[in-house]
Amino acid sequence: MKFIVLSGSPKGAKSVTLQYIRYIENAFPQHELKVIHVTRRIRRLERDRSAFDAVMREIGQADGIFWATPVYYLLVPAGYKRFIELIVENGAQATLLDKPAAILTTSVHFYDHTAHNYLHAICDDLEMRCLGHFSADMYDLLKAAERKRLETFATLFFSEVAGNGPPPKRFVPLSRLEFRYRPGKRVESVYSGQHKVLMVIDAINPDSNLDRMHQYLKRCFNGSLDLIDLGALDIKGGCLGCLQCAYDNTCTYAGKDAFNAVYRDRIMRADILIWAGEMTDRYLSSKWKQFFDRSFFMGHTPSLSGKQVGMIISGPLGQNANLRQIIEAYMEMQGASLVGIVTDETGNSAVIDAQLTALARRLIRHADQQFVAPATFLGRAGTILFRDEIWGRLRFPFRADYGHYRRLGLFDFPQHHWPSRLRNALLLFLSRFPGLRHKINQRMKDEMIKPLQKYLRTQ
């Protein structure tokens, strides 16, 4: 059988992900695997319709496809996202109807599940047959057990390609409301004071709900408000995955476009950030994805720490739990405060006006108090994963991250907390004796709250 591998890495043949595909190719010589580097070629595929059509013809003639990509910023690279958008923009969905597909990603397992959810949802939206997922660590191929697991994954996929009937869908189609938001003329504005307010929008289309929502929210602030239009910003391209930034946070694009300077001088210096975007398929636009990918020049360090963030999204976010989790996880990992998200999915202009007004007021109140909520599992687990990787195998090349983590006190390994270790050693020893264990159990509840009670106010 013949399979098309849609390669998502901007590094082309030197992609880590592609080495896993090559292993499958060597293990199953009876099948042909043809690699198409869609992310690396995305500029041409955008400009040259004949080149895009040639790719789709290859897909149409194949028995199945592999979505093979690294995980970039909780999703896929921006160029890969753009290719998916082109399928819809060029009306090529029919080529993928009932096409068997497998998803293969490489990463350090940081939010690989949200990338898989996205690609699986795309398969469901395009009426493809998504037959399996494989999330590999970057260097799993070095381990015999993982090589065996990869072979088994490929065996199952190849055997199921010829099967009849689609597998159950995991994601139901999005239902988009046909609604034109008409903002009210009266606005109760709030004084922004000394806070620097910056709004970032992916494109200004005067006839869109997003544009009207962002215009209304601008009027809600009685003070200066800076604006960045990503559609007009000088960005030469997406993240290349070259890791030249890992040494000292200097991107390979430095001096070649405006992104790095804008991010450092305007975004990182703002007190309040408002991000506005429209849902495109199961995410925001590829332009927004390019924004996130390019911000990786700051590495794994929280570059938006302490900032208050509000979002305006045009689209059915309430039906897209994966996107909401991506947003929440990103904010928690950044140490930023996600104050609120306003969408147009209510279909009620008056309600949207009230929500936008309330968002503006909450942003100012939170900024006044400099409040950032504690991280949930989304932020804490991600931070621990990065902590271990930056201290360990990724210390090189991520020299800048290692320095930042040391200065910020993020290497908070539990083995360094000696009071806990000594207490645990003593209690574990004492609990071996039934009589003492009984007394310990009797006092368990009291002892759990005892260290907290000294901070409680008493009458």
Summary of the structure (lengths in Angstrom):
residues: 459
radius of gyration: 25.1
end to end distance: 78.4
largest distance: 81.1
contacts: 1403
relative contact order: 0.09
helix: 48%
strand: 17%
